[in-house]
Amino acid sequence: MPARSTPFQRLITAVHACSASKIYESAMLKDMDTGESREVDILIISHEANYQLLISIEVVEWTRKADVPWVEKMIQKHKRLPTNKLVLISKSGFTKSALMKAKTHGVETIELESALNIDWDFAIKLIGGGTFKLLEINWDCIILPIDSEKWVTPKSVDLIIFPGNNTPIQVGVLAQNLVNLPFTGETIFSHAKEDSFQDFHLELTQPGMKCKSSNKTLFEISKLCINMKTHNITKPFDFSMISLKGDKYGIGESKNTNEKFCFAMQRTSEGKTAGVIYDNNKIRTFRSYDQQ
C-alpha cells in the first residue's frame, strides 16, 4: 500500500520536524501477530540514555471531536506494534470520554492548537521518558585538622577561611554550595541507581585552608569532606504541554492516584529545564542535570 498523507498530517509532521529527533511520515511498523506492515501517520525515533524510543503519532481531522471508538481503535492497533509511546492528535479536539479513555491507557492526547504551540524537542523527551527522576541529597560535613588522623564534625556556623581571602564562609553555607554545584549533581545523577539509597563523598583540599570554631579556636585543615546520602526516585507521570502568557510549560502529575506529586517545568536559556515540584506536602524548585 503506498504511503498516504494529508495536508493536516504534513502540518503536524513539519511541527515535529523542528525537534532533533528523526521524523517519518506515513511510516510502516511490523505487526507482532501477523508480521505484516501497519501504517502509522507519523513516527518519531528518539534516542534517550542510549535507548531507542518509538513514538507513534496518529492524527485525525474530523469536523467533530475525536470519540472513544477512535481512541480505542488506535490503542488496540498499537498494542501489537513496537510503539513505546502513543500520541493522538485531533484537529477538532476530543470528547470528555475519549480523553478519559486515553489517559487510562497512558496515551497522550493533543489538540491542533496545542500541537502547533508545543516546544516539541522538549515535549518528546517528556513523552519518551514517561518517568520523573528525583535525586534527594542529605549531607553532613566533617573536617580533618592538619597533622591529625581524627576527623571532627564542625558546627554549621563555624567559619572556613581560605588563603588570600579575607571573607570567611560558614561551614554550612560552603557545604551546601558544593552540594548544589551542577558538577556534583551531574556526577551523582550519572552514577545513581534507580530507586536506591547510595552514599557519595566529596573532598575539598587546599593548602592553608583554616577553620575557626564557634569557641574562637583556629586551626589549619588538611581535608574537608561532605558525606552525601542520596535517594534516587523514579516516578511515572502523565504529562501535557501548555502555553501561559506566551510561555510554554510542561506539566505533569503522578500516575499513582494515591500520591501527591505534580510538577511544572520549562526550558531555560541554557537548554536545561527548571521548575517546581509539589510532593509530600512540600513545594520545591528544581533544575535538571541532563541536557534537554
TAZIUR-V518226 format. One record per pair of residues at least 24 apart in sequence whose ideal C-beta (glycine too) atoms are under 7 Angstrom apart, sorted by sequence separation. I is the first residue (numbers start at 1). GAP is how many residues later the second one is. If there is no record, write none. Layout:
i=I gap=GAP
i=I gap=GAP
This chain:
i=21 gap=24
i=66 gap=24
i=178 gap=24
i=201 gap=24
i=202 gap=24
i=21 gap=25
i=56 gap=25
i=65 gap=25
i=267 gap=25
i=16 gap=26
i=89 gap=26
i=178 gap=26
i=201 gap=26
i=202 gap=26
i=235 gap=26
i=56 gap=27
i=65 gap=27
i=68 gap=27
i=71 gap=27
i=201 gap=27
i=16 gap=28
i=54 gap=28
i=64 gap=28
i=65 gap=28
i=66 gap=28
i=67 gap=28
i=199 gap=28
i=200 gap=28
i=13 gap=29
i=54 gap=29
i=55 gap=29
i=62 gap=29
i=63 gap=29
i=65 gap=29
i=68 gap=29
i=72 gap=29
i=199 gap=29
i=12 gap=30
i=54 gap=30
i=55 gap=30
i=56 gap=30
i=57 gap=30
i=58 gap=30
i=59 gap=30
i=60 gap=30
i=61 gap=30
i=62 gap=30
i=65 gap=30
i=68 gap=30
i=71 gap=30
i=75 gap=30
i=141 gap=30
i=199 gap=30
i=200 gap=30
i=53 gap=31
i=60 gap=31
i=67 gap=31
i=71 gap=31
i=9 gap=32
i=53 gap=32
i=55 gap=32
i=57 gap=32
i=66 gap=32
i=75 gap=32
i=197 gap=32
i=198 gap=32
i=9 gap=33
i=68 gap=33
i=141 gap=34
i=197 gap=34
i=139 gap=36
i=196 gap=36
i=195 gap=37
i=1 gap=38
i=192 gap=38
i=194 gap=38
i=195 gap=38
i=38 gap=39
i=193 gap=39
i=195 gap=39
i=87 gap=40
i=139 gap=40
i=192 gap=40
i=194 gap=40
i=85 gap=42
i=137 gap=42
i=188 gap=42
i=38 gap=43
i=85 gap=43
i=84 gap=44
i=162 gap=44
i=168 gap=44
i=12 gap=45
i=85 gap=45
i=163 gap=45
i=163 gap=46
i=12 gap=47
i=33 gap=47
i=162 gap=47
i=179 gap=47
i=32 gap=48
i=178 gap=48
i=31 gap=49
i=160 gap=49
i=161 gap=49
i=179 gap=49
i=9 gap=50
i=31 gap=50
i=135 gap=50
i=8 gap=51
i=160 gap=51
i=161 gap=51
i=175 gap=51
i=29 gap=52
i=159 gap=52
i=8 gap=53
i=29 gap=53
i=135 gap=53
i=158 gap=53
i=159 gap=53
i=135 gap=54
i=158 gap=54
i=6 gap=55
i=158 gap=55
i=158 gap=56
i=135 gap=57
i=154 gap=57
i=157 gap=57
i=154 gap=59
i=155 gap=59
i=143 gap=68
i=55 gap=69
i=55 gap=72
i=55 gap=73
i=145 gap=74
i=146 gap=74
i=53 gap=75
i=145 gap=75
i=146 gap=75
i=145 gap=76
i=146 gap=76
i=12 gap=77
i=48 gap=77
i=144 gap=77
i=145 gap=77
i=46 gap=78
i=143 gap=78
i=144 gap=78
i=144 gap=79
i=44 gap=80
i=48 gap=80
i=143 gap=80
i=48 gap=81
i=143 gap=81
i=46 gap=82
i=8 gap=83
i=141 gap=83
i=142 gap=83
i=141 gap=85
i=142 gap=85
i=139 gap=87
i=140 gap=87
i=139 gap=88
i=139 gap=89
i=137 gap=91
i=138 gap=91
i=137 gap=93
i=136 gap=94
i=135 gap=95
i=136 gap=95
i=135 gap=97
i=136 gap=97
i=133 gap=99
i=134 gap=99
i=15 gap=100
i=189 gap=100
i=15 gap=101
i=19 gap=101
i=20 gap=101
i=133 gap=101
i=134 gap=101
i=18 gap=102
i=19 gap=102
i=12 gap=103
i=18 gap=103
i=21 gap=103
i=131 gap=103
i=132 gap=103
i=186 gap=103
i=16 gap=104
i=131 gap=104
i=185 gap=104
i=15 gap=105
i=19 gap=105
i=131 gap=105
i=132 gap=105
i=130 gap=106
i=131 gap=106
i=182 gap=107
i=126 gap=113
i=123 gap=118
i=132 gap=120
i=118 gap=123
i=126 gap=124
i=117 gap=126
i=114 gap=127
i=123 gap=127
i=122 gap=128
i=119 gap=129
i=118 gap=130
i=117 gap=131
i=132 gap=131
i=103 gap=135
i=122 gap=145
i=119 gap=148
i=125 gap=167
i=122 gap=170
